[in-house]
């Protein structure tokens, strides 16, 4: 199973649409910048679609807070032992292919695009 980790800092409508489109093929985890207001109506949409979301870190461009939010999302996703591949994207990203084609492209891909030390 693949997960998409979304780092969001604005435009709740776009982030919610993106997450719901991807949700049929992926487990979705969103970190909303703590400065961001997430109205209850959007939380209800996310909950209804079983999309995971948190808002714990004040994220500042170019700072470690972006990395901290990413690590936090990874830890959340790794609570699900079925997840074996993660994609990290921004809430400002949009699809250039179908979710199914994206999923299939990485289905048997063992290449690692991000490392840490």
C-alpha positions as CSV (number, residue, x, y, z in Angstrom):
1,X,0.0,0.0,0.0
2,X,1.2,3.5,-0.8
3,X,0.6,6.7,1.2
4,X,0.7,10.3,0.1
5,X,1.9,12.8,2.7
6,X,0.7,16.3,2.0
7,X,2.3,19.4,3.6
8,X,-0.3,22.1,3.4
9,X,-0.1,25.8,4.4
10,X,-3.0,27.4,2.5
11,X,-6.0,26.9,0.2
12,X,-7.9,24.3,2.2
13,X,-10.4,23.8,-0.7
14,X,-7.6,22.7,-3.1
15,X,-6.0,20.5,-0.5
16,X,-9.3,18.8,0.3
17,X,-10.1,18.2,-3.4
18,X,-6.6,16.8,-4.0
19,X,-6.8,14.5,-1.0
20,X,-10.3,13.2,-1.9
21,X,-9.2,12.5,-5.5
22,X,-6.1,10.6,-4.4
23,X,-7.9,8.8,-1.6
24,X,-9.3,5.9,-3.7
25,X,-5.8,4.7,-4.5
26,X,-3.7,5.9,-1.6
27,X,-3.8,6.3,2.2
28,X,-3.7,10.1,2.7
29,X,-1.9,12.0,5.5
30,X,-2.0,15.7,5.7
31,X,-0.1,18.1,8.0
32,X,-1.8,21.5,8.0
33,X,0.5,24.3,9.1
34,X,-0.6,25.2,12.6
35,X,-1.1,28.8,11.4
36,X,-3.7,27.6,9.0
37,X,-7.4,27.7,9.8
38,X,-9.2,24.4,8.9
39,X,-12.9,25.0,9.1
40,X,-15.1,22.2,10.7
41,X,-16.9,21.6,7.4
42,X,-13.6,20.6,5.8
43,X,-12.6,18.4,8.7
44,X,-16.0,16.6,8.3
45,X,-15.2,15.9,4.6
46,X,-11.7,14.6,5.5
47,X,-13.2,12.4,8.3
48,X,-15.9,11.1,6.0
49,X,-13.3,10.0,3.5
50,X,-11.0,8.5,6.2
51,X,-8.2,11.0,5.4
52,X,-5.7,11.4,8.2
53,X,-4.8,14.9,9.2
54,X,-2.9,16.7,11.9
55,X,-1.9,20.3,12.7
56,X,0.9,20.3,15.2
57,X,3.8,22.4,13.9
58,X,4.1,26.1,12.9
59,X,5.8,25.7,9.5
60,X,8.1,28.4,8.3
61,X,9.5,28.4,4.8
62,X,13.2,27.4,4.6
63,X,13.3,26.2,8.2
64,X,13.6,22.8,9.9
65,X,9.9,23.0,10.6
66,X,9.2,21.7,7.1
67,X,11.4,18.6,7.9
68,X,9.8,18.2,11.3
69,X,6.3,18.2,9.8
70,X,7.4,15.7,7.2
71,X,8.9,13.4,9.8
72,X,5.8,13.7,11.9
73,X,3.7,12.6,8.8
74,X,6.0,9.7,8.1
75,X,5.7,8.5,11.7
76,X,1.9,8.7,11.4
77,X,1.9,6.7,8.2
78,X,4.3,4.1,9.6
79,X,1.7,3.2,12.2
80,X,0.0,1.4,9.4
81,X,2.2,-1.7,8.7
82,X,0.7,-2.2,5.3
83,X,2.3,1.1,4.0
84,X,5.5,0.3,2.1
85,X,5.9,3.4,-0.1
86,X,5.4,7.1,0.7
87,X,5.1,10.1,-1.6
88,X,5.7,13.5,-0.1
89,X,4.0,16.4,-1.8
90,X,2.8,20.0,-1.1
91,X,-0.7,21.0,-0.8
92,X,-0.1,23.3,-3.8
93,X,0.7,20.3,-6.1
94,X,-1.8,19.0,-8.6
95,X,-2.1,15.8,-10.6
96,X,-0.5,15.5,-14.1
97,X,-1.7,11.8,-14.4
98,X,-4.5,9.7,-13.0
99,X,-4.1,8.4,-9.4
100,X,-4.2,4.8,-10.7
101,X,-1.3,5.5,-13.2
102,X,0.7,7.1,-10.4
103,X,0.1,4.2,-8.1
104,X,1.0,1.7,-10.8
105,X,4.2,3.5,-11.6
106,X,5.5,3.0,-8.1
107,X,3.8,-0.3,-7.3
108,X,6.9,-2.4,-7.9
109,X,9.5,0.4,-7.7
110,X,12.2,-0.2,-5.1
111,X,14.1,2.9,-5.9
112,X,14.6,5.3,-2.9
113,X,14.3,9.0,-3.8
114,X,14.8,10.4,-0.3
115,X,17.3,9.4,2.3
116,X,18.3,10.7,5.7
117,X,21.3,10.4,8.0
